[in-house]
Amino acid sequence: MALIDWSKITLTDPPQMPREVLRELKKGIDGTFREFSRGYGEAIENFFHPLLMFLKWFQDLLIETPWPLILVILGALSWWGSRSWKMVVGTVVAFLFIGWLDMWEDTMATLAIVSVATLLCIAIGIPIGILMARSDRVQAMILPVLDIMQTIPSFVYLIPVVMLLGIGKVPGLLAVMIYAIPPIVRLTNLGIRLVDKEVLEAADAFGSSYWQKLFQVQIPLALPNIFAGVNQTIMMALSMVVIAAMIGVPGLGVPVLRAVSNQYLALGVMNGLAIVAIAIIFDRVSQAFGKRLQKHREGEHGA
């Protein structure tokens, strides 16, 4: 192995690993991952095949459902979350405008990928957050992983995902989940840890088991924080729409990429504004729902 010649190093040249060693290290990492993808790539694809089928089915369902029914469902969900007629009217008008500008199918495809990604993030992230709240050691191990997931450039983790699963919906879904899951994990952990200790002591005094305390005391009291995590997860999933389009995910990100590569200003602006409109609707509705939960819990606590 070549040694560093310290006599040739100046203050402007930091110590560097010998080029031959660095080259061999990179080759070793690349070769190991290629062998792993060749050996287990097919098994991993088979494992995610049911998810691919569900995603295709859900996307086709949204696209083939008559648009008036979609508007009714979206309006009902908006009312259920916000209890505001202004929000309902805004939601319906926004989606009517999206359809009028011939972006309906791309919007439904985006809603499909964001909805599935958010549901999976909730299903995976909340249990991890509960586990972190239960153990300081687990929290110490998972927090650095969450930091990496939030700070590493999204293009970096697209590389191993594409090498393992190729181009398509599932790799894009996984990329969206990697980027979007940290908020729900962090805020679930925070919400459960912020539950008043006196309330937990009262539950212990009544002889509650761990699971009774978790599902009847801690999670209900932590719901506002958990729902804030859901809100952030949805926002981050929507922010990945354009990047996910680079690896074959259909939706509003595809025309945006086409507009960038061909310098189509109108196409890029219209589809970009459609993504913004969806993000605003999701944000306002989920925030209103979270505030209603907070008031409801405070009312119960005061009573």
For each residue, the residues with C-beta under 8 A, 3 or more apart:
1: 18 21
2: 18 20 21
3: 18
4: 9 15 16 18
5: 8 9
6: 9
7:
8: 5
9: 4 5 6 13 15
10: 13
11:
12:
13: 9 10 16
14:
15: 4 9
16: 4 13 22
17: 21 22 25
18: 1 2 3 4 21 22
19: 22 23
20: 2 23 24
21: 1 2 17 18 24 25
22: 16 17 18 19 25 26
23: 19 20 26 27
24: 20 21 27 28
25: 17 21 22 28 29
26: 22 23 29 30
27: 23 24 30 31
28: 24 25 31 32
29: 25 26 32 33
30: 26 27 33 34
31: 27 28 34 35
32: 28 29 35 36
33: 29 30 36 37 160 163
34: 30 31 37 38 163
35: 31 32 38 39
36: 32 33 39 40
37: 33 34 40 41 163 164
38: 34 35 41
39: 35 36
40: 36 37 43 44
41: 37 38 44 45 164 165
42: 45 46
43: 40 46 47
44: 40 41 47 48 164 165
45: 41 42 48 49 165 166
46: 42 43 49
47: 43 44
48: 44 45 51 52 165 170 174
49: 45 46 52 53
50: 53 54
51: 48 54 55 170 173
52: 48 49 55 56 168 169 170
53: 49 50 56 57
54: 50 51 57 58 116
55: 51 52 58 59 112 113 116 169 170 173
56: 52 53 59 60 169
57: 53 54 60 61
58: 54 55 61 62 112 115 116
59: 55 56 62 63 108 109 112 113 250
60: 56 57 63 64
61: 57 58 64 65
62: 58 59 65 70 108 109 111 112
63: 59 60 105 108 109
64: 60 61
65: 61 62 69 70
66: 69 70
67: 70 71 99 104
68: 71 72
69: 65 66 72 73
70: 62 65 66 67 73 74 95 108
71: 67 68 74 75 92 95 96
72: 68 69 75 76
73: 69 70 76 77
74: 70 71 77 78 91 92 95
75: 71 72 78 79 88 91 92
76: 72 73 79 80
77: 73 74 80 81 285
78: 74 75 81 82 84 87 88 91 281 285
79: 75 76 82 83 84 85 87 88
80: 76 77 83 289
81: 77 78 87 285 286 288 289
82: 78 79 87 88 284 285 288 289
83: 79 80 288 292
84: 78 79 87 88 288
85: 79 88 89
86: 89 90
87: 78 79 81 82 84 90 91 281 284 285 288
88: 75 78 79 82 84 85 91 92
89: 85 86 92 93
90: 86 87 93 94 281
91: 74 75 78 87 88 94 95 281 285
92: 71 74 75 88 89 95 96
93: 89 90 96 97
94: 90 91 97 98 277 278 281
95: 70 71 74 91 92 98 99 107
96: 71 92 93 99 100
97: 93 94 100 101 277
98: 94 95 101 103 104 107 274 277
99: 67 95 96 102 103 104 107
100: 96 97
101: 97 98 270 274
102: 99
103: 98 99 106 107 252 255 270 271 274
104: 67 98 99 107 108
105: 63 108 109
106: 103 109 110 250 251 252 254 255 271 274
107: 95 98 99 103 104 110 111 251 252 274 278
108: 59 62 63 70 104 105 111 112
109: 59 62 63 105 106 112 113 250 251 252
110: 106 107 113 114 238 241 251 252 253 275 278
111: 62 107 108 114 115 278
112: 55 58 59 62 108 109 115 116 251
113: 55 59 109 110 116 117 169 172 173 176 237 241 244 249 250 251
114: 110 111 117 118 176 234 237 238 241 278
115: 58 111 112 118 119
116: 54 55 58 112 113 119 120 173
117: 113 114 120 121 173 176 177 180 237
118: 114 115 121 122 180 230 233 234 237
119: 115 116 122 123
120: 116 117 123 124 173 177
121: 117 118 124 125 177 180 181 184 233 237
122: 118 119 125 126 184 230 233
123: 119 120 126 127
124: 120 121 127 128 177 181
125: 121 122 128 129 181 184 185 188 229 233
126: 122 123 129 130 184 185 188 226
127: 123 124 130 131
128: 124 125 131 132 142 185 188
129: 125 126 132 133 184 185 186 187 188 189 191 192 226 229
130: 126 127 133 134 188 189 192 214 219
131: 127 128 134 135 138
132: 128 129 135 138 139 142 143 185 188 189
133: 129 130 139 188 189 192 193 218
134: 130 131 138
135: 131 132 138 139
136: 139 140
137: 140 141
138: 131 132 134 135 141 142
139: 132 133 135 136 142 143 189
140: 136 137 143
141: 137 138 144 145
142: 128 132 138 139 145 146 185
143: 132 139 140 146 147
144: 141 147 148
145: 141 142 148 149
146: 142 143 149 150 182 185 186
147: 143 144 150 151
148: 144 145 151 152
149: 145 146 152 178 179 181 182
150: 146 147 179 182
151: 147 148
152: 148 149 156 157
153: 156
154: 157 158 175 179 240 243
155: 158 159 243
156: 152 153 159
157: 152 154 160 161 175 178
158: 154 155 161 162 171 175 243 246 247
159: 155 156 162 163
160: 33 157 163 164
161: 157 158 164 165 171 174 175 178 247
162: 158 159 165 166 167 171 247
163: 33 34 37 159 160
164: 37 41 44 160 161 171
165: 41 44 45 48 161 162 168 170 171 174
166: 45 162 171
167: 162 171 247 248
168: 52 165 171 172 247 248 249
169: 52 55 56 113 172 173 248 249 250
170: 48 51 52 55 165 173 174
171: 158 161 162 164 165 166 167 168 174 175 247 248
172: 113 168 169 175 176 244 245 247 248 249
173: 51 55 113 116 117 120 169 170 176 177 244 249
174: 48 161 165 170 171 177 178
175: 154 157 158 161 171 172 178 179 240 243 244 247
176: 113 114 117 172 173 179 180 237 240 241 244 249
177: 117 120 121 124 173 174 180 181 237
178: 149 157 161 174 175 181
179: 149 150 154 175 176 236 237 239 240
180: 117 118 121 176 177 183 233 234 236 237 240
181: 121 124 125 149 177 178 184 185 233
182: 146 149 150 185 186
183: 180 186 187 229 232 233 236
184: 121 122 125 126 129 181 187 188 226 229 230 232 233
185: 125 126 128 129 132 142 146 181 182 188 189 229
186: 129 146 182 183 189 190 229
187: 129 183 184 190 191 225 226 228 229 232
188: 125 126 128 129 130 132 133 184 185 191 192 222 225 226 229
189: 129 130 132 133 139 185 186 192 193
190: 186 187 193 194 225
191: 129 187 188 194 195 221 222 223 224 225 226 229
192: 129 130 133 188 189 195 218 219 222
193: 133 189 190
194: 190 191 222 225
195: 191 192 199 200 217 218 221 222
196: 199 200 221
197: 200 201
198: 201 202
199: 195 196 202 203 217 221
200: 195 196 197 203 204 213 217 218
201: 197 198 204 205
202: 198 199 205 206
203: 199 200 206 208 212 213 216 217
204: 200 201 207 208 213
205: 201 202
206: 202 203
207: 204
208: 203 204 212 213 216 217
209: 212 213
210: 213 214
211: 214 215
212: 203 208 209 215 216 217
213: 200 203 204 208 209 210 216 217 218
214: 130 210 211 217 218 219
215: 211 212 218 219
216: 203 208 212 213 220
217: 195 199 200 203 208 212 213 214 220 221
218: 133 192 195 200 213 214 215 221 222
219: 130 192 214 215 222 223 226
220: 216 217 223 297
221: 191 195 196 199 217 218 297
222: 188 191 192 194 195 218 219 225 226
223: 191 219 220 226 227 293 297
224: 191 227 228 290 293 294 297
225: 187 188 190 191 194 222 228 229
226: 126 129 184 187 188 191 219 222 223 229 230
227: 223 224 230 231 286 289 290 293
228: 187 224 225 231 232 290
229: 125 129 183 184 185 186 187 188 191 225 226 232 233
230: 118 122 184 226 227 233 234 286
231: 227 228 234 235 282 283 286 287 290
232: 183 184 187 228 229 235 236
233: 118 121 122 125 180 181 183 184 229 230 236 237
234: 114 118 180 230 231 237 238 282 283 286
235: 231 232 238 239 279 282 283
236: 179 180 183 232 233 239 240
237: 113 114 117 118 121 176 177 179 180 233 234 240 241
238: 110 114 234 235 241 275 278 279 282
239: 179 235 236 279
240: 154 175 176 179 180 236 237 243 244
241: 110 113 114 176 237 238 244 245 249 251 252 253 275
242: 245 246 252 253 256 257 275
243: 154 155 158 175 240 246 253
244: 113 172 173 175 176 240 241 247 249 251 253
245: 172 241 242 248 249 250 251 253 254 256 257
246: 158 242 243 253 257
247: 158 161 162 167 168 171 172 175 244
248: 167 168 169 171 172 245
249: 113 168 169 172 173 176 241 244 245 253 254
250: 59 106 109 113 169 245 254
251: 106 107 109 110 112 113 241 244 245 254
252: 103 106 107 109 110 241 242 255 256 271 274 275
253: 110 241 242 243 244 245 246 249 256 257 271 275
254: 106 245 249 250 251 257 258
255: 103 106 252 258 259 267 268 271
256: 242 245 252 253 259 260 267 268 271 272 275
257: 242 245 246 253 254 260 261
258: 254 255 261 262 264 267
259: 255 256 262 263 264 265 267 268 271
260: 256 257 263 268
261: 257 258
262: 258 259
263: 259 260
264: 258 259 267 268
265: 259 268 269
266: 269 270
267: 255 256 258 259 264 270 271
268: 255 256 259 260 264 265 271 272
269: 265 266 272 273
270: 101 103 266 267 273 274
271: 103 106 252 253 255 256 259 267 268 274 275
272: 256 268 269 275 276
273: 269 270 276 277
274: 98 101 103 106 107 252 270 271 277 278
275: 110 238 241 242 252 253 256 271 272 278 279
276: 272 273 279 280
277: 94 97 98 273 274 280 281
278: 94 107 110 111 114 238 274 275 281 282
279: 235 238 239 275 276 282 283
280: 276 277 283 284
281: 78 87 90 91 94 277 278 284 285
282: 231 234 235 238 278 279 285 286
283: 231 234 235 279 280 286 287
284: 82 87 280 281 287 288
285: 77 78 81 82 87 91 281 282 288 289
286: 81 227 230 231 234 282 283 289 290
287: 231 283 284 290 291
288: 81 82 83 84 87 284 285 291 292
289: 80 81 82 227 285 286 292 293
290: 224 227 228 231 286 287 293 294
291: 287 288 294 295
292: 83 288 289 295 296
293: 223 224 227 289 290 296 297
294: 224 290 291 297 298
295: 291 292 298 299
296: 292 293 299 300
297: 220 221 223 224 293 294 300 301
298: 294 295 301 302
299: 295 296 302 303
300: 296 297 303
301: 297 298
302: 298 299
303: 299 300
